[in-house]
């Protein structure tokens, strides 16, 4: 089965998704670009289409279309002709000419190198460290993850570290997105850090929402400095996030609360409670919560709302059925898995509100 990931590189221990080639720490951006398979550019070409034209009265057909010079009637047989559609363009890879998508002429491309360059000054001046980067779906999605240096322990032993994830897509599936993410060390579960809603700075087309994401739509030029300015609230937001996790670790939950919480996570108002997929997901999460999950028996997680939240994140990141590990990664960060984890965090927050 074909994988979504073309290439990936990482430093340190094997990342939570278990994929990639290991690098020694503190490598230059140029090395990351080469080893992560991001040392190419996105090129653009006009959209062309091939059609057949019938006999034409008084028109002369050239290799590129029509000329204004008249021609004798009935002189032109039917023939193939290549025409252009100027409102659209094809994006393709410079290294292998593989097509990536068809987009409008207004589309603003974010190059693979820009994703890595976003972190250059952060790694030099702010002690951030790139830990993993790669290419998904043949180049349609590009991403890099850097550790911020922020870390906290819940009840002494349950450690979570802070990261910034920057990702983009050139297939119309997502805006260029920067978000804070935490990774729980004991199980490598990932969770987007919920931030307070804030007025966007710099480019007014960028938006910082209450899920901790700065999104730059592709009809707007990507401004890395503006995005970093908006993410400048990270220290206070990290403290608030860890405070929330500590509160969840103190909140004991009853069996009825566990069942209700899991049903709300995996079912929306239109989904029937008898859905077989959702039942399997809820059963697996309950098993993880009751002691079969990684870190489930730590004081912070055993019988608590924090443990209940982590049963969902572990299920999405590691246990949920997927075509392959890289399909699971894409879902956990950018797709339905990310939506499920955000809903799980929101619902857990209501338990300590």
C-alpha positions in Angstrom: 0.0 0.0 0.0 1.4 3.4 -0.9 2.3 5.7 2.0 1.3 9.3 2.3 4.8 10.3 3.5 7.5 10.7 1.0 10.2 11.5 3.5 10.6 12.6 7.1 13.5 13.5 9.4 13.7 13.7 13.2 16.1 14.3 16.0 16.3 12.7 19.5 14.1 9.7 20.3 11.8 8.1 17.7 8.8 10.5 17.4 5.3 9.4 18.4 4.3 8.4 14.9 7.3 6.1 14.7 8.4 7.2 11.2 11.5 8.9 9.7 15.3 9.0 9.5 17.2 10.2 12.6 19.4 13.3 12.5 21.9 14.5 15.2 20.5 17.6 17.1 21.0 21.2 16.0 21.4 20.6 12.3 21.3 23.6 10.0 18.1 24.4 8.1 19.9 23.3 4.9 20.4 19.8 6.2 16.8 19.6 7.4 15.6 20.6 3.9 17.6 17.8 2.3 17.0 15.0 4.9 13.3 15.8 5.3 12.7 15.8 1.5 11.9 19.5 1.4 14.7 20.7 -0.9 12.5 21.4 -3.9 10.1 24.2 -4.9 6.5 24.4 -6.0 6.3 25.6 -9.5 3.2 26.8 -11.5 2.1 26.4 -15.1 -1.1 27.5 -16.9 -3.9 25.0 -17.3 -4.2 23.7 -20.9 -6.7 21.4 -22.4 -6.8 19.4 -25.7 -9.8 19.6 -27.9 -10.9 18.9 -31.5 -12.0 21.7 -33.7 -14.3 21.2 -36.7 -14.0 22.8 -40.2 -14.0 26.5 -39.7 -15.0 29.1 -42.2 -12.6 32.0 -42.8 -10.3 31.1 -39.9 -6.7 30.0 -39.9 -5.6 27.5 -37.1 -2.1 27.9 -35.7 -0.3 25.7 -33.2 -1.5 27.8 -30.3 -5.1 28.6 -31.5 -6.6 31.0 -34.0 -5.1 33.7 -36.1 -6.9 36.7 -37.4 -5.9 36.0 -41.0 -8.8 34.8 -43.1 -8.5 31.4 -44.8 -10.4 29.8 -47.6 -13.7 28.1 -46.7 -13.5 24.3 -46.1 -9.8 24.1 -46.1 -9.3 22.8 -42.5 -10.1 19.2 -41.5 -10.9 18.4 -37.8 -7.7 18.6 -35.7 -6.4 18.5 -32.1 -5.7 21.9 -30.6 -4.3 22.9 -27.3 -6.0 25.8 -25.5 -5.4 27.5 -22.2 -7.6 28.2 -19.3 -6.1 31.4 -17.8 -8.1 31.5 -14.6 -6.4 28.4 -13.2 -2.8 27.1 -12.8 -1.3 23.7 -12.1 1.1 23.5 -9.2 3.9 20.9 -9.6 7.2 19.8 -8.0 10.4 21.2 -9.4 12.4 18.0 -8.7 10.2 15.3 -10.4 7.5 17.4 -12.1 4.8 15.5 -10.3 1.5 17.5 -10.3 0.2 18.7 -6.9 -3.0 20.5 -7.5 -5.0 22.9 -9.7 -5.6 26.3 -8.1 -6.7 29.8 -9.1 -4.3 32.4 -10.3 -4.9 34.2 -7.0 -3.4 31.3 -5.0 -0.4 32.3 -2.9 2.2 29.4 -2.7 4.1 28.7 0.5 7.3 26.9 -0.4 8.7 23.9 1.5 11.8 25.9 2.4 9.5 28.6 4.0 8.1 26.1 6.4 11.7 25.3 7.7 12.9 28.9 7.5 10.0 29.9 9.9 12.1 28.3 12.7 15.5 29.7 11.8 15.6 32.7 14.1 13.6 30.8 16.8 16.3 28.1 17.0 19.0 30.7 17.1 17.6 33.3 19.4 14.8 31.6 21.4 16.4 28.2 21.9 13.7 26.3 20.0 14.8 23.0 18.5 13.5 21.4 15.3 12.5 17.8 16.1 10.7 16.5 13.1 9.7 17.6 9.6 8.4 16.0 6.5 6.3 15.7 3.4 2.8 14.1 3.2 0.8 13.0 0.2 3.6 13.4 -2.4 4.2 17.1 -1.4 0.6 18.2 -1.1 1.2 18.7 2.7 4.3 20.0 4.3 5.1 20.4 8.0 7.7 20.9 10.7 7.6 20.6 14.5 9.9 22.3 16.9 10.2 22.0 20.7 9.7 25.3 22.5 11.6 24.4 25.6 8.5 24.7 27.7 7.9 21.7 30.0 5.7 20.9 33.0 5.0 17.9 35.3 1.5 17.0 36.4 1.6 15.5 40.0 5.4 15.2 39.8 5.9 12.4 37.2 3.6 13.1 34.3 5.6 15.3 32.0 4.3 17.3 29.0 6.5 19.3 26.6 5.5 22.2 24.4 5.9 22.4 20.6 5.0 24.6 17.7 3.7 22.9 14.6 3.7 24.7 11.2 2.0 23.1 8.3 0.7 24.0 4.9 -1.1 22.3 2.0 -1.2 23.1 -1.7 -4.2 20.9 -2.5 -6.9 23.2 -1.0 -7.4 21.1 2.1 -6.0 23.5 4.7 -4.7 27.0 5.2 -1.1 27.5 6.3 -1.5 26.8 10.0 0.7 27.4 13.0 -0.4 25.9 16.3 0.9 25.1 19.8 1.0 21.4 20.6 1.8 19.4 23.7 3.3 15.9 23.7 2.9 13.8 26.9 6.2 12.0 27.4 4.9 8.8 28.9 2.8 7.9 25.9 3.7 10.4 23.2 0.1 11.5 22.9 -0.3 14.9 21.1 -2.8 17.6 21.9 -3.3 21.1 20.4 -3.0 23.7 23.2 -6.1 25.7 23.6 -5.3 29.4 23.8 -7.4 32.4 24.7 -9.0 34.2 21.7 -6.9 37.2 20.7 -7.1 39.9 18.1 -4.9 39.1 15.2 -1.8 41.3 14.8 0.0 42.3 11.6 -1.9 41.0 8.5 -5.6 41.3 9.2 -6.3 38.3 7.0 -4.6 36.0 9.6 -6.7 34.7 12.4 -5.8 33.4 15.9 -8.7 31.4 17.1 -9.5 29.9 20.5 -8.0 26.6 19.4 -4.5 28.0 19.5 -4.1 28.2 15.7 -2.9 31.0 13.5 -4.3 30.4 10.0 -3.2 32.2 6.9 -5.5 31.5 3.9 -3.9 30.9 0.5 -5.4 34.0 -1.0 -3.0 35.9 1.4 0.7 36.1 1.3 2.3 34.2 4.2 4.1 36.5 6.5 6.2 34.5 9.0 7.0 37.4 11.3 3.4 38.4 11.6 2.5 34.8 12.5 5.3 34.6 15.1 4.1 37.9 16.6 0.6 36.5 17.0 2.1 33.4 18.7 4.1 35.6 21.1 1.5 34.9 23.9 2.9 31.4 24.2 4.3 31.7 27.7 1.1 32.8 29.5 -1.0 30.4 27.4 1.3 27.5 28.3 0.9 28.3 31.9 -2.9 28.4 31.6 -2.9 25.1 29.7 -0.8 23.4 32.4 -3.1 24.8 35.1 -6.0 23.3 33.2 -4.3 19.9 33.1 -3.5 20.1 36.8 -7.2 20.8 37.5 -8.2 17.8 35.3 -5.7 15.6 37.3 -7.5 16.5 40.5 -11.0 15.8 39.2 -12.1 12.2 39.9 -14.8 10.8 37.5 -17.5 8.2 38.1 -18.4 5.4 35.7 -21.5 7.2 34.5 -19.4 10.3 33.7 -16.9 8.2 31.8 -19.6 6.7 29.6 -21.3 10.1 29.0 -18.1 11.8 28.2 -17.0 9.2 25.7 -20.3 9.2 24.0 -20.2 13.0 23.6 -16.7 12.8 22.2 -17.5 10.3 19.5 -21.0 11.3 18.6 -22.5 14.5 17.4 -26.2 15.3 17.6 -27.0 13.5 14.3 -25.0 10.3 15.0 -27.0 7.4 16.3 -25.8 5.9 19.6 -25.8 2.5 18.0 -23.1 3.4 15.5 -20.7 0.4 15.4 -17.6 2.5 14.8 -18.3 4.8 17.7 -19.1 1.9 20.0 -15.7 0.3 19.2 -13.9 3.6 19.8 -15.7 4.2 23.1 -15.0 0.6 24.3 -11.3 0.9 23.4 -11.0 4.3 25.1 -12.7 3.0 28.2 -10.2 0.1 28.3 -7.3 2.5 28.0 -8.7 4.7 30.8 -9.2 1.7 33.1 -5.6 0.7 33.1 -4.5 -0.5 29.7 -3.3 2.8 28.4 0.2 4.1 28.6 0.5 6.1 31.8 -3.0 5.3 32.8 -2.0 4.2 36.3 0.0 7.3 37.1 -1.5 9.4 40.0 -2.3 12.2 37.5 -4.4 9.9 35.3 -5.9 7.0 37.4 -9.6 7.6 37.7 -9.3 11.3 36.7 -10.6 13.6 34.0 -7.0 14.0 32.8 -6.7 10.2 32.4 -10.0 10.2 30.5 -8.8 12.9 28.2 -5.6 11.0 27.5 -7.5 7.8 26.7 -8.9 9.7 23.7 -5.6 11.2 22.6 -3.9 7.8 22.9 -6.7 6.2 20.9 -6.5 8.8 18.1 -2.7 8.9 17.9 -1.9 5.2 18.4 -4.9 2.8 18.4 -7.4 4.1 15.8 -7.7 2.0 12.7 -6.0 3.6 9.7 -4.7 2.5 6.3 -1.2 3.1 7.6 0.7 4.9 10.3 1.2 8.0 8.1 -2.6 8.1 7.4 -3.1 8.1 11.2 -0.5 11.0 11.5 -2.3 13.1 9.0 -5.7 12.6 10.7 -4.3 13.2 14.2 -2.8 16.6 13.2 -4.9 17.8 10.3 -8.0 15.7 10.0 -10.9 14.1 11.8 -8.5 12.9 14.6 -7.6 16.4 15.4 -11.3 17.4 15.6 -11.9 14.5 18.0 -9.1 15.5 20.3 -10.1 19.1 20.4 -13.7 18.0 21.3 -12.3 15.8 24.0 -10.3 18.7 25.5 -13.3 21.0 25.4 -15.6 18.5 27.1 -13.0 17.7 29.8 -12.7 21.4 30.5 -16.4 21.5 31.3 -15.8 19.0 34.1 -13.6 21.6 36.0 -15.4 24.8 34.9 
